[in-house]
């Protein structure tokens, strides 16, 4: 009853979740149950790549929620993604203990190399998984809340707000490159060993991370759809279409903007936390403004104001990126820019818009 209410009149969402469920069941079976000699066997490397794509899909939903439904073009969601990733990375670094290069049971290797004598105060607690998971949501959420509270109360909108979000992510990138900040500097955090006592090199752990990413993606979609179907979501769309008119009616526009923006940031942080143990590293490069712009391109190509359109865009663009960066690495950015230009001119509603147009004509 609950799911049917959320997915009411959402045919695309039902199809997406059905495919996601089938993939979540099928991929682990093809990896674990099928012999490696069989052509139907799916390698652990491929499972990890797909799991990474699912974290990108969750991030795309977060971007679509604020851009497609609230009308805020955020060019800084990479900051929330990276902060969630760093919170998970700090937990994974604390689990290494004496197995590090320098054998220090408390300090991560980069701190020993830099002659740090004690663990910084903000690293305490990250030896506990529950504490790290709270920080995964809390740190991006607090940053989004403070930034949004200042920006929305000042009624900063449009391109000015987009520039501010990009300035935020760029400032964080420069800060995290500094060794004295205590997050590994240019090299970031890496050389992870295990999570919750399970080796990150184990096939079963990789499959477990894939399943966790799939569950998080489904939960993120359902939570976002619940918001957009609610009265709050309808007000958000009204703000997107005519903010001044909604203010005139008497709604607290900044409160709606602040809630949706903060929720989206938390979702991006969770995506980052799932991303890090699968790729094995988190560094300041994840704060790059180019990454945040790329996220917007995912949503534009897939089709904003649909949620599942962002998923389609994220999967399509990142698969293309994986293929082209190995086949023609120097051409990737040109292809990405060309895709964005073509979609903007010929498919303003993205791939989903084209499919809906075809279905309507049929």
KAURPE-V533896 format. One record per residue. N is the residue number from 1. SS is DSSP state (H for helix, E for strand, - for the rest). OMEGA is omega in degrees with one decimal (none if undefined). NEAR is the number of other C-alpha atoms within 8 Angstrom. Layout:
BEGIN
N:SS:OMEGA:NEAR / N:SS:OMEGA:NEAR
END
This chain:
BEGIN
1:-:-178.8:4 / 2:H:-178.3:5 / 3:H:179.7:6 / 4:H:177.8:7 / 5:H:-180.0:7 / 6:H:-174.8:10 / 7:-:178.4:11 / 8:-:-178.8:7 / 9:-:178.9:4 / 10:-:-178.4:7 / 11:H:178.9:8 / 12:H:178.5:7 / 13:H:178.5:9 / 14:H:178.0:9 / 15:H:-180.0:8 / 16:H:-178.2:9 / 17:H:177.5:9 / 18:H:178.0:8 / 19:H:179.9:8 / 20:H:178.2:10 / 21:H:-180.0:8 / 22:H:179.6:8 / 23:H:-179.4:8 / 24:H:178.4:11 / 25:H:-172.0:8 / 26:H:-174.2:8 / 27:H:176.4:10 / 28:H:178.8:11 / 29:H:179.9:9 / 30:H:179.5:11 / 31:H:-172.4:12 / 32:H:-170.8:8 / 33:-:-176.6:7 / 34:-:-179.0:11 / 35:-:178.2:7 / 36:-:178.6:8 / 37:-:-176.9:5 / 38:-:176.5:7 / 39:-:179.2:5 / 40:-:179.9:6 / 41:-:177.8:11 / 42:-:-175.5:11 / 43:-:177.9:8 / 44:H:176.9:10 / 45:H:179.4:6 / 46:H:177.5:8 / 47:H:179.6:15 / 48:H:178.5:13 / 49:H:179.9:8 / 50:H:176.9:9 / 51:H:176.3:15 / 52:H:177.9:12 / 53:H:-179.6:11 / 54:H:176.1:12 / 55:H:174.8:14 / 56:H:179.3:12 / 57:H:176.5:14 / 58:H:177.4:16 / 59:H:178.7:13 / 60:H:176.4:16 / 61:H:178.6:15 / 62:H:179.2:12 / 63:H:-179.5:15 / 64:H:-179.2:15 / 65:H:-178.4:14 / 66:H:-178.6:15 / 67:H:-175.7:13 / 68:-:-174.3:12 / 69:-:-178.4:13 / 70:-:178.0:13 / 71:-:179.3:11 / 72:-:177.8:12 / 73:-:-179.0:11 / 74:-:175.0:13 / 75:-:-178.1:13 / 76:-:-179.0:15 / 77:H:173.9:13 / 78:H:178.5:15 / 79:H:-179.0:13 / 80:H:177.0:15 / 81:H:-177.8:18 / 82:H:179.1:14 / 83:H:174.5:13 / 84:H:177.6:19 / 85:H:178.4:18 / 86:H:177.6:11 / 87:H:176.2:14 / 88:H:179.4:15 / 89:H:178.5:15 / 90:H:176.1:12 / 91:H:-178.5:13 / 92:H:177.2:13 / 93:H:179.7:13 / 94:H:179.7:12 / 95:-:-178.3:11 / 96:-:177.6:13 / 97:H:-175.1:13 / 98:H:-179.8:9 / 99:H:177.9:8 / 100:-:-178.6:10 / 101:-:-177.2:5 / 102:-:174.7:7 / 103:-:178.6:8 / 104:-:-176.0:12 / 105:-:-175.6:8 / 106:-:-173.3:8 / 107:-:171.1:11 / 108:-:-174.2:12 / 109:H:-176.6:10 / 110:H:177.0:7 / 111:H:176.6:11 / 112:H:-179.9:12 / 113:H:-179.5:7 / 114:-:176.9:6 / 115:-:173.0:6 / 116:-:-176.5:8 / 117:-:-179.7:5 / 118:-:-178.0:5 / 119:-:178.2:9 / 120:-:-175.6:7 / 121:H:-175.6:5 / 122:H:173.2:4 / 123:H:-178.5:8 / 124:-:-179.6:8 / 125:-:-177.0:7 / 126:-:170.3:12 / 127:-:178.1:10 / 128:-:-176.7:8 / 129:H:-177.1:9 / 130:H:179.4:6 / 131:H:179.0:10 / 132:H:-179.3:15 / 133:H:175.4:10 / 134:H:-179.8:8 / 135:H:177.4:10 / 136:H:179.7:17 / 137:H:-171.9:13 / 138:H:-175.8:9 / 139:H:175.7:10 / 140:H:-179.8:17 / 141:H:179.7:12 / 142:H:179.1:9 / 143:H:179.7:8 / 144:H:-178.9:12 / 145:H:-178.8:11 / 146:H:179.5:8 / 147:H:-178.9:8 / 148:H:179.9:13 / 149:H:179.7:10 / 150:H:-175.5:8 / 151:H:-174.3:10 / 152:H:176.5:12 / 153:H:176.8:9 / 154:-:178.8:6 / 155:-:173.5:7 / 156:-:-176.5:9 / 157:-:172.6:9 / 158:H:-174.6:8 / 159:H:179.5:7 / 160:H:177.8:8 / 161:H:178.0:13 / 162:H:178.9:14 / 163:H:179.2:9 / 164:H:178.8:8 / 165:H:178.0:12 / 166:H:176.0:13 / 167:H:178.5:9 / 168:H:-176.9:10 / 169:H:178.9:15 / 170:H:178.2:11 / 171:H:178.1:8 / 172:H:178.4:10 / 173:H:178.9:13 / 174:H:-179.9:9 / 175:H:-176.2:8 / 176:H:174.5:13 / 177:-:-177.1:10 / 178:-:-179.9:10 / 179:H:-175.3:10 / 180:H:177.6:5 / 181:H:174.8:9 / 182:-:179.9:9 / 183:-:173.8:8 / 184:-:177.2:14 / 185:H:-175.9:14 / 186:H:-177.2:10 / 187:H:-179.8:8 / 188:-:-178.0:11 / 189:E:-177.8:13 / 190:E:-179.3:10 / 191:-:179.8:7 / 192:-:-176.8:12 / 193:-:-176.0:10 / 194:E:177.8:12 / 195:E:-177.2:9 / 196:-:179.1:5 / 197:-:-179.7:5 / 198:E:-178.5:8 / 199:E:178.3:9 / 200:-:177.0:11 / 201:-:-178.4:8 / 202:-:178.1:8 / 203:H:-178.3:7 / 204:H:177.3:7 / 205:H:178.2:11 / 206:H:177.4:14 / 207:H:178.1:12 / 208:H:177.4:8 / 209:H:175.9:12 / 210:H:179.7:14 / 211:H:177.8:10 / 212:H:177.8:9 / 213:H:179.1:13 / 214:H:178.8:12 / 215:H:179.2:8 / 216:H:178.7:10 / 217:H:178.8:12 / 218:H:179.7:10 / 219:H:178.6:8 / 220:H:178.5:11 / 221:H:-178.3:12 / 222:H:178.8:9 / 223:H:179.2:8 / 224:H:178.7:11 / 225:H:177.0:11 / 226:H:178.5:9 / 227:H:-176.3:9 / 228:H:178.5:11 / 229:H:-177.1:10 / 230:-:176.2:8 / 231:H:177.7:7 / 232:H:179.7:10 / 233:H:178.6:11 / 234:H:175.8:10 / 235:H:178.7:10 / 236:H:178.4:12 / 237:H:177.5:11 / 238:H:176.8:10 / 239:H:178.3:14 / 240:H:-175.3:11 / 241:H:-179.1:7 / 242:-:-176.1:8 / 243:H:-177.4:10 / 244:H:179.8:7 / 245:H:178.5:8 / 246:H:176.4:13 / 247:H:-178.5:10 / 248:H:178.9:7 / 249:H:177.5:6 / 250:-:179.2:6 / 251:-:173.4:7 / 252:-:-173.9:7 / 253:H:-176.2:10 / 254:H:178.6:10 / 255:H:177.8:7 / 256:H:179.2:11 / 257:H:-177.5:12 / 258:H:-179.1:12 / 259:H:-177.2:8 / 260:H:-179.3:11 / 261:H:-179.7:12 / 262:H:178.1:14 / 263:H:178.3:9 / 264:H:179.4:12 / 265:H:178.2:15 / 266:H:178.6:14 / 267:H:177.2:13 / 268:H:177.4:16 / 269:H:177.4:17 / 270:H:176.7:13 / 271:H:178.3:17 / 272:H:179.7:15 / 273:H:178.0:16 / 274:H:-178.4:14 / 275:H:-170.4:12 / 276:H:-178.8:13 / 277:H:-179.7:14 / 278:H:178.7:11 / 279:H:174.0:8 / 280:-:-179.9:9 / 281:E:169.8:12 / 282:E:-179.9:13 / 283:-:-176.1:11 / 284:H:178.2:15 / 285:H:178.7:6 / 286:H:177.1:12 / 287:H:-174.6:14 / 288:-:177.4:12 / 289:H:178.4:12 / 290:H:178.9:6 / 291:H:-179.7:10 / 292:H:177.1:14 / 293:H:179.4:10 / 294:H:178.6:8 / 295:H:177.7:12 / 296:H:179.0:13 / 297:H:176.1:10 / 298:H:-175.9:15 / 299:H:-179.8:17 / 300:H:-179.1:16 / 301:H:-179.5:16 / 302:H:-178.8:16 / 303:-:-179.3:16 / 304:-:-177.1:14 / 305:-:176.1:10 / 306:-:-174.4:10 / 307:-:-179.2:14 / 308:H:174.2:12 / 309:H:176.5:16 / 310:H:177.7:19 / 311:H:179.2:16 / 312:H:-179.9:11 / 313:H:-179.1:16 / 314:H:-179.3:16 / 315:H:-178.0:12 / 316:H:-176.8:8 / 317:H:-176.9:10 / 318:H:172.5:9 / 319:H:177.6:8 / 320:H:179.6:8 / 321:H:179.4:9 / 322:H:-178.8:8 / 323:H:-173.0:8 / 324:H:179.8:11 / 325:H:174.5:11 / 326:H:-178.4:7 / 327:H:-178.7:6 / 328:-:-173.1:8 / 329:H:-177.4:8 / 330:H:-175.6:6 / 331:H:-170.1:9 / 332:H:-176.7:11 / 333:H:176.5:7 / 334:H:178.6:7 / 335:H:179.4:8 / 336:H:178.0:9 / 337:H:178.2:8 / 338:H:177.6:8 / 339:H:-178.1:9 / 340:H:-179.9:11 / 341:H:-179.1:8 / 342:H:179.2:9 / 343:H:-179.1:12 / 344:H:-176.6:10 / 345:H:-171.0:7 / 346:H:-179.2:6 / 347:-:-177.4:12 / 348:-:177.3:10 / 349:-:174.8:11 / 350:H:-179.2:15 / 351:H:179.4:12 / 352:H:177.6:11 / 353:H:177.9:11 / 354:H:179.0:10 / 355:H:179.0:8 / 356:H:178.1:8 / 357:H:178.5:8 / 358:H:179.9:8 / 359:H:178.9:7 / 360:H:179.0:6 / 361:H:-179.3:5 / 362:-:none:4
END
